[in-house]
Amino acid sequence: MSHLDEVTARVDAAVEESVITHMNELLVELSEDAELSREDRYTQQQRLRNAIAHHGKHYKEDAEARQEQLTKGGTIL
């Protein structure tokens, strides 16, 4: 397995796990990875950035939906 394949598998696993901390740690690690070409490193980092942004959007939507559900027909007690 090539280094790029290993990195791709790690990024896949981090995205699937959907834990922001782990994705951020991998982003930092990739920025220092001299074995990858600049293009390959950028591609994998973009995948992580997109997953992080997507996670934040879903978190915000879930929080808004929960707030609406809790306040429907009255106020939160």
N, C-alpha and C positions, 0 to 999 in steps of 0.2 A: 504494500500500500504506500503510495507516495505521500509526501508531507502535505500536499494540497488536499488529497483525499482525507487524511486524518483531520485536518483543520475543518474541512467541509462537514465531516461527521460530527465534530465537536460543536460547530455552529448549529447544525441541525438539532442536536440534542439540547442545546441551550435555548433555542427558539421553541422547541417542543415543551421544554420544562416551564418556560415563560416566567422565569424569576429574573427581575430586572437586575439585581445585584450580580448574578452570575453572568448575565449578558454584558454588563458594564466591565466586569473583570476581564472577560474574553476580548472585549474591544481594546482595552489597554494592552493586553498581552499581544494581540495581533499587531498593534502599532509598533511593537518592538521586534517583530518576527522578521529576521533578515533572510530567512530561507524562502520566503514567498516573494514573487514579483510584486511590484507596486500595484499593478492592475488586479492581481489575484487578492492581495491584501485589501484593497479598496472594495472589491466585490463582496468579500465576506463581511467586512465591516458595515457595508450598506445593508446587507441582510439583517445584521444585528440592530442597526439603527432603525430600520423599518419595523422590526418586531417590537422594539421598545416604544416607538411612537404609536403603533397599533395598540399595544397593551395599555398605554396611557389613555388613549381615546376610549377604549372599552371600559376602563375603570371609571372615567368621568361619566360615561353614559349610564353605567350601572348605578352609580351614586345618585345621578339625577332621577333615574327611574325609581330607585328606592325612596328617595325624598318625596316624589310624587305619590307613590303608593302609601306612604305613612301619613301624608297630609290630606289625602283624598277624603272629602266629606268632613273636614275639621282641622284641628291643629294637633301637633304632637304634644302629648302630655308628659 
